[in-house]
């Protein structure tokens, strides 16, 4: 299981859950040169039913977003096997 990396001030990096199982903790990666988050456009996906934040071995929570349907339901953020944060393409 992946652990959230911490900076010198003990601030956590972004972690989410793997898009193929909705449980495995994955780190999101960014380019060290451009400081741009690696993302992948996605047109669809699976809902693995767990709408609670996962936790790494150090109890750091994965990231959640508010549902675009109602603005209040928590939605786990998915990261693929290549550490790209999945973003809906419209």
N, C-alpha and C positions, 0 to 999 in steps of 0.2 A: 504494500500500500504506500502511496506517495505521501510525503509530509510537505506542508507548506514551508517554503523557504522564507527566512526572515532576514531583514536588512540589519544594519548596525544599531538601529533604534528599536529592534524587535518587532517591526511592523511586518505583518504577513503578506505574502504574495497571493495572487488570485488563484484559487483552486475551484474546480467544479467536479462534476461526475461524468464518467465515461458514457458516451452516447449509445454504446451497444448493450449496456446493462443497467444504467441508471444508479449504480452503487459504487463502482470503483473510483477512488479519488484520483484526479488528474490535475496537473499544473497547466495553466495557460502560459504560453511562451510569447516573448516579444523580441524584436530585433534589437541587439545591443547597439547597433549603429544608428538606426532611425528612431528607436524607442516607440515603434508602432507594434501594437498587439497583433499577433497572427490570428486571423479569422478565416472561416470558411463559410461561404454562402450556402444556405440550406433551404430547400423548398418544402421539405416535409420532415417528419421525424416520428419517433415513437414516444409514447408516454408510459414510463415504467411504474406509474402510480404512486411513487414516493414523493410527496410534496413537502417533505421536511429536509432541512439542510443536513448533508452528511458531515461526518467529522473525521479528521485524520487521526493518527495515533496520539497526537498531542492535544486532541480535542479542539483543534481549529476548525471552524465551520466552513463549508463550501459556500459559494455565492448563490444568492437567490435574486430573482427579479419579480416585480409585480405583474400579474396577468394582464395582458392587453384586452381581455374580455371584460373584466370587472374592476381592475385596478387595485384589488386587495388580496387576491389569492396568491400565495407564494409559489413560484415556479423555479425549480432547480435549473441551473445553467449547465449545458452539456459541452463537453470537450472531447474531440476525437482522438484516435490513437496517435496522431502526429502532433498533439498538444495545441491544436487550433480550436479556439472558442467558436462554437457554431452560432451563426447569425442568420436570421430569416431574411431571404431575398424577396423583395417585392417588385 
